[in-house]
Amino acid sequence: MKAIRFHEFGTSEVLRYEDVDRPIPSAGQVLVKVAATSFNPVDDHIRLGVLAEAIPTPLPITPGLDLSGTVVELGAEVSGLQVDDQVVGMFPLNQHGGAAEYAVITADLLAAAPSTVALTDAAALPLVGLAARQAAIELADIEKGQSVLVIGAGGAVGGLVVQLAVDAGATVTAVDGPQHAVRLGSYGATRVVGPLDLDAGPAAVGGPFDVVVNHVRLDADGLAKLTSYVADGGIVVSSAGAVPADDERSVRSANVWVTPNGSHLADMVSRLDDGLFELTIVGRRPLQQLRAVHEDASSGKLSGKTIITIA
C-alpha cells in the first residue's frame, strides 16, 4: 500500500511517498481503509522533532492524527464494530498513521462517522472536535447566560469553541482577524473584534468575562495579562501556554491537552449531525500533495483546515 512517512526529523523534505506493508490489526484494534486524514499544526511540530522528547515516537512515522474511513478487518476481542462500518477517529499523539491507504487503530478510539457530511470531510472533526469539547465543555463547562471571550476564534478549534459556547446559551465575543468576521458572526458570536490589544484591558472588548478561551501563542507576559480578562470566580482555558490563576479573585486556569476518546468523539458526531455546529474546510488535497501542505503550513500559506484525501 501507499503511505507518506518520514524516517528522520526535519523540514517537509523528509516526507516520502512510499510503498509499505499493509498493517495487521492486533487484539483490540481494527484495520481501516482510509478515506481521508487532515493536517493539524501539531503535525508540523512532530515532523520537526520539537515534541520528540515530550512525546517519544519511534521512527519511521506515518503522519496524520485524524482518520475517516471504512472498517475492513477486526482484530481479536473487538466488539461493537463490524466490517464495512464507516468510522472516524484520532490516533494518540505518539502513534499517528492517517496518511496511508490503510491504518490500524484501537477500536475504542473510533466513533461512527457523521451522516451529514461526506466521509472524507469527516476527517476534519476528530482532533479539533475533541480539543474544542475539552476546552468548552470539560474544562470551562460553559453555561447559559455566561459571557465568553474566545481568542483565536478563526482557527479550526476556536471556531468550534465559539459554536459550542453559543449552543450552550453563552454570549460570545470572538477575537481574530477581520477576514474571519463574517463566518464568526454566522456562528452566533455577538461581537467579533480584531487582534486583541492586551494592554487596552478587558473593558475595551466588553470584559471581564466569565470564561476566556485562548488559542493564540503568547509570551509569558501576554499570558499573564489574560488573567485580568477573567471576571471574579471565572476560568481561563488555554491551548497555547499556561495562564496564571488568581486565587484572590477565585480565577481558575486550565490547559487543553487533547487526547483521543471514542465516546467523546461520538458526542461531537451527534452534535454535528444535529446541526449544532458546522465544519469549515478550506481545502482538499490528495495524499501525494501532503508535503506541499506541510510546506504551505510552515510558510504561513495554509489558510485553514485542509483535508488529505486517500485515493
SEVOKE-407954 format. One record per atom (N, C-alpha, C): residue in one letter; x negated, y, z. Coordinates in steps of 0.1 Angstrom, whole numbers, padded with zeros to 4 digits, always signed. Atoms other than C-alpha are relative to their C-alpha. Example, Ala and Ser with C-alpha at 12.3 -4.5 7.8 and 13.67 -1.06 7.14 Angstrom:
<pts>
A-0009-0012+0000A-0123-0045+0078A-0009+0012+0000S+0009-0011+0000S-0137-0011+0071S+0008+0011+0008
</pts>
This chain:
<pts>
M-0008-0012+0000M+0000+0000+0000M-0009+0012+0000K+0007-0013+0000K-0010+0037-0004K+0002+0007+0014A+0000-0008-0012A-0018+0059+0026A-0010+0011-0001I+0010-0011-0002I-0036+0091+0035I-0007-0003+0013R+0008+0002-0013R-0064+0085+0061R-0012+0009+0000F+0013-0007-0002F-0094+0103+0075F-0009-0009+0009H+0010+0009-0007H-0125+0084+0087H-0009+0008+0009E+0008-0009-0008E-0141+0114+0103E+0007+0013+0002F-0007-0013-0002F-0130+0147+0118F-0006+0011-0009G+0005-0011+0008G-0133+0178+0097G+0010+0008-0007T-0009-0008+0008T-0117+0201+0072T+0009-0009-0008S-0010+0008+0008S-0089+0190+0048S-0007-0010-0010E+0008+0008+0010E-0117+0175+0026E-0001-0015+0005V+0002+0014-0005V-0118+0144+0049V+0012-0009-0003L-0012+0008+0003L-0083+0133+0039L-0002-0007-0013R+0002+0009+0011R-0084+0104+0015R+0013-0007-0003Y-0012+0008+0005Y-0056+0088-0006Y-0006-0013-0004E+0006+0012+0002E-0064+0052-0005E+0009-0012+0002D-0007+0013-0002D-0053+0015-0006D-0003-0005+0014V+0002+0007-0013V-0048-0001+0028V+0009-0012+0001D-0009+0011-0002D-0033-0033+0041D+0013+0004+0006R-0013-0002-0006R+0004-0033+0048R+0000-0005+0015P+0001+0004-0015P+0007-0034+0087P+0011-0011+0003I-0009+0010-0005I+0024-0062+0105I+0005+0004+0014P-0005-0004-0014P+0047-0054+0135P-0003-0011+0010S+0003+0008-0012S+0037-0068+0169S+0013-0001+0008A-0012+0000-0009A+0062-0076+0197A+0004+0014+0004G-0005-0013-0003G+0084-0046+0203G-0001+0010-0010Q+0001-0009+0011Q+0076-0030+0170Q+0008-0004-0012V-0007+0003+0012V+0093-0027+0137V-0009+0006-0012L+0007-0005+0012L+0079-0022+0102L+0010+0009-0008V-0009-0009+0007V+0094+0008+0084V-0005+0004-0014K+0003-0005+0013K+0094+0016+0047K+0002+0015+0001V-0001-0014-0003V+0086+0053+0050V+0006+0008-0012A-0006-0009+0009A+0108+0078+0032A-0007+0013+0000A+0007-0013-0001A+0090+0109+0045A-0006+0001+0014T+0005-0005-0013T+0069+0124+0072T+0000+0015-0001S+0000-0015+0002S+0063+0161+0078S-0013+0005+0006F+0012-0006-0005F+0034+0184+0086F+0004+0008+0013N-0001-0007-0012N+0031+0198+0121N-0013+0007+0003P+0013-0007-0002P+0005+0224+0132P-0010-0009+0008V+0009+0008-0008V-0009+0198+0157V-0008-0010-0009D+0008+0009+0009D-0019+0176+0127D-0013+0006-0004D+0012-0007+0003D-0044+0203+0118D-0011-0001+0011H+0009+0001-0012H-0059+0202+0153H-0006-0014+0002I+0005+0014-0001I-0061+0164+0153I-0010-0003-0010R+0009+0003+0011R-0078+0163+0120R-0014+0007+0002L+0013-0008-0003L-0104+0189+0131L-0008-0007+0011G+0006+0006-0012G-0111+0168+0162G+0001+0009+0012V-0001-0009-0011V-0101+0197+0185V+0006-0008+0012L-0006+0007-0011L-0080+0172+0205L-0006-0014+0003A+0006+0013-0001A-0103+0142+0203A-0003-0004+0014E+0003+0003-0014E-0113+0144+0239E+0012-0001+0008A-0012+0001-0008A-0079+0151+0253A+0009-0011-0004I-0009+0010+0005I-0061+0126+0231I-0009-0010-0008P+0009+0009+0007P-0086+0098+0222P+0008-0009-0010T-0007+0008+0010T-0076+0081+0190T-0011-0006-0009P+0011+0007+0008P-0097+0055+0171P+0001+0004-0015L+0000-0002+0015L-0107+0063+0135L+0000-0013-0007P-0007-0011+0007P-0096+0060+0108P+0014+0002+0005I-0013-0004-0004I-0064+0079+0114I+0008+0002-0012T-0011-0003+0010T-0033+0079+0092T+0008+0011+0006P-0007-0010-0007P-0018+0113+0100P+0015-0001-0002G-0014+0001+0001G+0019+0120+0103G+0006-0004+0013L-0006+0004-0013L+0036+0121+0137L+0015-0002-0002D-0014+0002+0003D+0071+0122+0122D+0002-0011-0010L-0003+0011+0009L+0088+0094+0103L+0015-0001-0002S-0014+0004+0003S+0120+0087+0085S-0001-0011-0010G+0001+0011+0009G+0127+0055+0066G+0010-0011+0003T-0008+0011-0001T+0142+0021+0065T-0007-0012+0006V+0006+0012-0006V+0135-0009+0087V+0000-0011-0010V+0001+0011+0009V+0122-0038+0067V-0005-0013+0007E+0004+0012-0007E+0108-0062+0093E+0000+0003+0015L+0000-0001-0015L+0113-0067+0131L-0010-0009+0006G+0009+0008-0008G+0087-0078+0155G+0007-0008+0010A-0007+0008-0011A+0094-0102+0183A+0005+0009+0011E-0005-0006-0012E+0115-0091+0212E+0007+0014-0003V-0007-0013+0004V+0132-0062+0192V+0015-0003+0000S-0015+0001+0001S+0169-0057+0198S+0005+0013-0003G-0006-0013+0003G+0193-0030+0188G-0003+0005-0014L+0004-0004+0014L+0178-0027+0153L+0001-0011-0009Q+0000+0010+0010Q+0183-0046+0121Q-0007+0005-0013V+0006-0003+0013V+0166-0048+0087V+0011+0008-0008D-0008-0009+0008D+0180-0021+0064D+0005+0012+0008D-0004-0012-0008D+0187+0003+0093D-0008+0012-0005Q+0007-0012+0003Q+0178+0039+0084Q-0003+0007+0013V+0005-0005-0013V+0158+0055+0112V-0009+0012-0001V+0010-0011-0001V+0138+0085+0124V-0008-0003+0013G+0007+0002-0012G+0111+0085+0150G-0013+0009+0000M+0012-0007-0002M+0080+0102+0164M-0010-0009+0006F+0011+0008-0006F+0047+0085+0170F-0006+0007+0012P+0008-0007-0011P+0027+0091+0202P-0012+0008-0006L+0011-0009+0005L+0000+0118+0198L-0013-0008-0003N+0012+0007+0002N-0027+0091+0199N+0002-0011-0010Q-0002+0011+0009Q-0013+0068+0172Q+0002+0005-0015H-0002-0005+0014H+0002+0086+0141H+0004-0011-0010G-0002+0010+0010G+0009+0068+0109G+0011+0003-0011G-0011-0003+0009G+0037+0085+0089G-0004+0002-0015A+0004-0003+0014A+0016+0094+0058A-0004-0013-0007A+0003+0013+0006A+0018+0059+0043A+0013-0006-0005E-0012+0006+0006E+0042+0038+0023E+0008-0009+0011Y-0006+0008-0011Y+0048+0015+0054Y-0007+0004+0013A+0005-0003-0013A+0043+0021+0091A+0006-0009+0010V-0006+0007-0012V+0047+0001+0123V+0001+0010+0011I-0003-0009-0011I+0062+0019+0153I+0008-0007+0010T-0007+0006-0011T+0075+0009+0187T+0015+0003-0002A-0014-0001+0003A+0112+0002+0184A+0007+0010+0008D-0007-0009-0009D+0123+0022+0214D-0003+0015-0002L+0003-0014+0004L+0108+0054+0198L+0009+0004-0011L-0008-0003+0012L+0133+0052+0170L+0015+0004+0004A-0015-0003-0001A+0169+0066+0166A+0006-0002-0014A-0006+0000+0013A+0194+0061+0139A-0001+0013-0007A+0002-0012+0008A+0188+0086+0111A+0013+0008-0001P-0012-0008+0001P+0213+0115+0109P+0007-0003-0013S-0008+0003+0012S+0241+0111+0084S+0003+0012-0008T-0003-0013+0007T+0244+0148+0074T-0011+0006-0008V+0011-0005+0008V+0210+0153+0058V-0006-0012-0007A+0007+0011+0007A+0190+0133+0033A-0010-0007+0009L+0009+0007-0009L+0168+0106+0048L-0014+0006-0001T+0013-0007+0001T+0137+0124+0035T+0000+0012+0009D+0000-0013-0007D+0147+0157+0051D+0001-0003+0015A-0001+0003-0014A+0154+0139+0084A-0013-0001+0007A+0014+0001-0006A+0116+0136+0089A-0004+0014+0006A+0003-0013-0006A+0117+0173+0098A+0005+0001+0015L-0006-0001-0014L+0136+0165+0131L-0009-0005+0011P+0005+0006-0012P+0116+0143+0154P-0009+0008+0009L+0009-0008-0009L+0087+0163+0168L+0006+0013+0004V-0005-0013-0004V+0102+0197+0166V+0013-0001+0008G-0013+0002-0007G+0136+0184+0178G-0003-0003+0015L+0004+0005-0013L+0120+0167+0208L-0006+0012+0008A+0006-0011-0006A+0099+0198+0216A+0010+0011+0004A-0011-0010-0003A+0129+0222+0214A+0009-0005+0011R-0008+0006-0010R+0150+0198+0235R-0007+0001+0014Q+0007+0000-0013Q+0123+0196+0262Q+0000+0014+0005A+0000-0014-0005A+0120+0234+0263A+0013+0005+0005A-0012-0006-0003A+0156+0244+0262A+0009-0008+0010I-0009+0008-0008I+0174+0215+0279I-0007-0006+0012E+0006+0007-0011E+0150+0195+0301E-0007+0010+0010L+0007-0008-0009L+0128+0223+0314L+0008+0013+0004A-0007-0013-0003A+0148+0256+0311A+0014-0002+0005D-0014+0003-0004D+0182+0240+0315D+0009+0012-0002I-0008-0012+0003I+0198+0269+0297I+0015-0002+0001E-0014+0001-0004E+0233+0276+0308E+0008+0011-0006K-0009-0010+0005K+0263+0296+0296K-0001+0013+0009G+0001-0013-0006G+0260+0333+0304G-0014+0005+0003Q+0014-0005-0003Q+0222+0334+0308Q-0005+0008-0012S+0007-0008+0010S+0200+0358+0289S-0013-0008-0003V+0012+0008+0004V+0172+0341+0269V-0008+0008-0010L+0009-0006+0010L+0142+0355+0251L-0009-0011-0006V+0008+0011+0007V+0126+0332+0225V-0011+0007-0008I+0012-0006+0006I+0091+0343+0214I-0006-0010-0010G+0004+0009+0010G+0080+0328+0181G+0012-0007-0005A-0012+0006+0003A+0116+0322+0172A+0001-0005-0015G+0000+0003+0014G+0109+0320+0135G-0006-0014-0004G+0006+0013+0002G+0090+0288+0138G+0010-0012+0001A-0009+0011+0000A+0104+0253+0135A+0006-0003+0013V-0005+0003-0013V+0106+0247+0172V+0008+0012+0006G-0007-0011-0005G+0115+0282+0181G+0014+0002-0006G-0013-0002+0007G+0144+0283+0156G+0010-0010+0006L-0009+0010-0006L+0158+0251+0172L+0004+0004+0014V-0003-0005-0014V+0155+0266+0207V+0010+0011+0000V-0011-0010+0001V+0175+0296+0196V+0013-0006-0002Q-0013+0006+0002Q+0202+0274+0183Q+0005-0008+0012L-0004+0008-0012L+0203+0251+0214L+0005+0010+0010A-0004-0010-0010A+0205+0282+0236A+0013+0006-0003V-0013-0005+0004V+0233+0297+0216V+0011-0010+0002D-0010+0010-0002D+0252+0264+0217D+0003-0002+0014A-0003+0001-0015A+0248+0264+0255A+0008+0012+0005G-0007-0012-0004G+0265+0298+0256G-0008+0011+0005A+0009-0011-0005A+0235+0320+0263A+0000+0011-0010T+0003-0011+0009T+0228+0354+0249T-0015+0000-0003V+0014+0003+0004V+0196+0351+0229V-0005+0013-0007T+0009-0010+0007T+0170+0377+0219T-0011-0008-0007A+0010+0007+0007A+0148+0363+0192A-0011+0009-0004V+0011-0008+0004V+0113+0376+0186V-0009-0007-0011D+0009+0004+0011D+0094+0372+0153D+0000+0011-0010G+0001-0009+0010G+0086+0389+0121G+0013+0003-0007P-0012-0004+0007P+0112+0408+0100P+0005-0010-0010Q-0003+0009+0011Q+0111+0381+0073Q+0010-0011+0006H-0009+0010-0006H+0130+0358+0098H+0013+0005+0005A-0011-0007-0007A+0156+0383+0109A+0014-0006-0004V-0013+0004+0005V+0185+0372+0087V+0003-0014+0004R-0002+0014-0004R+0180+0335+0094R+0003-0001+0015L-0002+0001-0015L+0177+0340+0132L+0014+0006+0004G-0013-0005-0002G+0208+0362+0131G+0011-0010-0003S-0010+0010+0004S+0227+0334+0113S+0000-0012+0010Y+0000+0010-0011Y+0216+0311+0142Y+0009+0004+0012G-0008-0005-0012G+0236+0333+0166G-0008+0009+0009A+0008-0009-0009A+0208+0354+0181A+0007+0014+0000T-0007-0013-0002T+0224+0386+0195T-0009+0011-0005R+0010-0010+0003R+0192+0406+0189R-0012-0007-0006V+0013+0005+0006V+0162+0400+0166V-0009+0012-0001V+0010-0011+0000V+0131+0421+0172V-0013-0005-0006G+0013+0003+0006G+0097+0422+0156G-0010-0005+0010P+0010+0005-0009P+0065+0410+0171P+0000+0008+0013L-0001-0006-0013L+0065+0417+0209L-0012+0009+0004D+0010-0008-0006D+0046+0446+0223D+0000-0002+0015L+0000+0004-0014L+0038+0431+0257L-0002+0012+0010D+0003-0012-0009D+0026+0465+0271D+0012+0009+0001A-0012-0009-0001A+0060+0481+0264A+0009-0005+0011G-0007+0005-0011G+0075+0459+0291G+0014-0006-0004P-0012+0007+0004P+0107+0439+0292P+0012+0009-0003A-0011-0008+0003A+0131+0468+0292A+0001+0004-0015A+0001-0004+0014A+0120+0476+0256A+0008-0010-0009V-0007+0010+0008V+0137+0444+0244V+0013-0005+0008G-0012+0004-0007G+0166+0443+0268G-0001-0009+0012G+0002+0009-0011G+0150+0423+0296G+0000+0008+0014P+0005+0013+0000P+0141+0410+0320P+0011-0011-0002F-0009+0011+0005F+0157+0376+0310F+0000-0012+0010D-0001+0012-0008D+0169+0346+0329D-0010-0011-0004V+0009+0010+0006V+0148+0324+0306V-0008+0006-0011V+0009-0004+0010V+0118+0331+0285V-0007-0012-0006V+0006+0012+0006V+0106+0305+0260V-0010+0005-0010N+0011-0005+0008N+0072+0312+0244N-0006-0011-0009H+0007+0009+0010H+0058+0296+0212H-0011+0007-0008V+0011-0007+0006V+0031+0321+0204V-0013+0000+0008R+0012+0001-0008R-0005+0317+0213R-0005+0014+0004L+0005-0013-0006L-0017+0345+0236L-0012-0003+0008D+0011+0002-0010D-0048+0351+0256D+0005+0000+0014A-0004+0001-0014A-0048+0348+0293A+0008+0012+0005D-0006-0013-0004D-0039+0385+0298D+0014+0001-0006G-0013+0000+0006G-0010+0382+0274G+0010-0010+0006L-0009+0009-0006L+0004+0351+0290L+0004+0005+0014A-0003-0006-0013A+0002+0368+0324A+0011+0011-0001K-0010-0010+0002K+0022+0397+0311K+0014-0005-0002L-0013+0006+0003L+0050+0374+0301L+0008-0002+0013T-0007+0002-0013T+0059+0368+0338T+0009+0011+0003S-0009-0012-0003S+0073+0403+0341S+0012+0000-0008Y-0012+0000+0009Y+0098+0395+0313Y+0010-0010+0006V-0010+0009-0006V+0115+0369+0336V+0006+0007+0012A-0007-0005-0012A+0142+0380+0360A-0003-0008+0012D+0002+0008-0013D+0140+0370+0397D+0008-0013-0001G-0006+0013+0000G+0148+0334+0400G+0000-0007-0013G-0001+0006+0014G+0143+0327+0363G-0012-0009-0003I+0010+0009+0004I+0119+0305+0344I-0006+0004-0013V+0007-0002+0013V+0093+0309+0316V-0005-0014-0004V+0005+0013+0006V+0086+0278+0294V-0009+0004-0012S+0010-0004+0010S+0056+0279+0271S-0006-0013-0006S+0007+0011+0008S+0042+0255+0244S-0013+0005-0004A+0013-0006+0006A+0012+0278+0238A-0008+0006+0011G+0008-0004-0011G-0006+0281+0271G+0008+0003+0012A-0007-0001-0013A+0003+0283+0308A+0003+0014+0004V-0004-0014-0005V+0022+0314+0320V+0000-0001+0015P-0001+0000-0015P+0017+0323+0357P+0014+0001+0006A-0012-0002-0008A+0046+0318+0381A-0001+0012+0009D+0000-0011-0010D+0056+0345+0406D+0009-0005+0012D-0007+0005-0011D+0065+0329+0439D+0008+0010+0008E-0008-0011-0008E+0076+0362+0455E+0013+0003-0006R-0013-0002+0006R+0103+0366+0429R+0007-0013-0004S-0005+0014+0003S+0110+0328+0426S+0001-0002-0015V+0002+0002+0014V+0099+0329+0390V-0008-0013-0003R+0007+0012+0003R+0090+0294+0378R-0006+0000-0014S+0006+0002+0012S+0068+0283+0350S-0002-0015-0004A+0001+0014+0004A+0067+0251+0329A-0006+0000-0014N+0007+0002+0013N+0047+0238+0299N+0007-0011-0008V-0005+0010+0009V+0060+0219+0269V-0011-0009-0004W+0010+0010+0006W+0041+0187+0261W+0009-0011-0006V-0009+0008+0007V+0061+0169+0235V-0004-0015+0000T+0003+0014+0000T+0063+0131+0238T+0012-0007-0007P-0011+0007+0007P+0083+0105+0217P+0009-0006+0010N-0011+0006-0009N+0116+0093+0232N+0012-0003-0009G-0010+0004+0009G+0141+0074+0212G+0014+0005+0005S-0013-0005-0004S+0171+0083+0234S+0002+0015-0001H+0000-0015+0001H+0163+0120+0235H+0002+0004-0015L-0001-0003+0014L+0159+0119+0197L+0014-0003-0005A-0014+0003+0004A+0193+0102+0193A+0009+0011+0004D-0008-0012-0004D+0208+0131+0213D-0001+0011-0010M+0002-0010+0010M+0193+0155+0188M+0006-0003-0013V-0007+0004+0012V+0205+0135+0159V+0015+0002+0001S-0014-0002-0002S+0240+0136+0173S+0004+0015-0001R-0002-0015+0000R+0238+0174+0178R-0001+0005-0015L+0002-0004+0014L+0226+0178+0142L+0012-0005-0008D-0011+0005+0008D+0254+0156+0128D+0013+0007+0004D-0011-0008-0004D+0279+0176+0149D+0000+0014-0004G+0000-0014+0005G+0268+0208+0133G-0005+0010+0010L+0003-0009-0010L+0254+0223+0164L-0013+0008-0003F+0012-0008+0005F+0221+0233+0147F-0003-0005-0014E+0005+0004+0013E+0205+0231+0113E-0015-0001-0001L+0014+0000+0002L+0171+0222+0100L-0003+0009-0012T+0005-0009+0011T+0152+0247+0079T-0013-0005-0005I+0011+0006+0007I+0129+0232+0054I-0004+0009-0011V+0004-0009+0011V+0108+0254+0031V-0007-0007-0011G+0007+0007+0011G+0090+0228+0010G+0001-0015+0002R+0001+0014+0000R+0089+0192+0000R-0011-0004-0010R+0012+0003+0008R+0056+0178-0013R-0002-0015+0000P+0003+0015+0000P+0046+0142-0024P-0013-0003+0009L+0011+0005-0009L+0021+0122-0003L-0013+0004-0006Q+0013-0003+0006Q-0007+0128-0028Q-0004+0015+0002Q+0003-0014-0002Q-0005+0166-0020Q-0002+0003+0015L+0001-0003-0014L-0009+0162+0017L-0013+0008+0003R+0012-0008-0002R-0045+0175+0015R+0003+0015-0003A-0003-0014+0004A-0032+0207-0002A+0009+0006+0011V-0008-0005-0011V-0006+0211+0026V-0009+0004+0012H+0009-0003-0011H-0033+0209+0052H-0009+0013-0003E+0008-0012+0004E-0054+0235+0032E+0009+0012+0001D-0009-0011-0001D-0024+0258+0030D+0003+0004+0015A-0002-0003-0014A-0018+0255+0067A-0012+0007+0006S+0012-0005-0005S-0054+0262+0075S-0003+0015-0004S+0002-0014+0005S-0054+0294+0054S+0012+0009+0002G-0012-0008-0003G-0020+0306+0067G+0010+0002-0011K-0009-0001+0011K-0002+0300+0035K+0013-0009+0001L-0012+0009-0002L+0023+0274+0048L+0010+0008+0008S-0009-0009-0005S+0054+0294+0054S+0011-0006+0010G-0010+0006-0009G+0075+0269+0074G-0001-0015-0001K+0000+0014-0001K+0085+0233+0078K-0001-0007-0014T+0002+0007+0012T+0072+0211+0050T+0001-0015+0001I-0002+0015+0001I+0083+0175+0042I-0010-0006-0009I+0009+0008+0009I+0059+0150+0028I+0007-0013-0004T-0008+0012+0004T+0078+0125+0007T-0009-0011-0005I+0008+0012+0004I+0066+0090+0001I+0007-0007-0011A-0006+0006+0012A+0073+0076-0034A+0002-0015+0003
</pts>
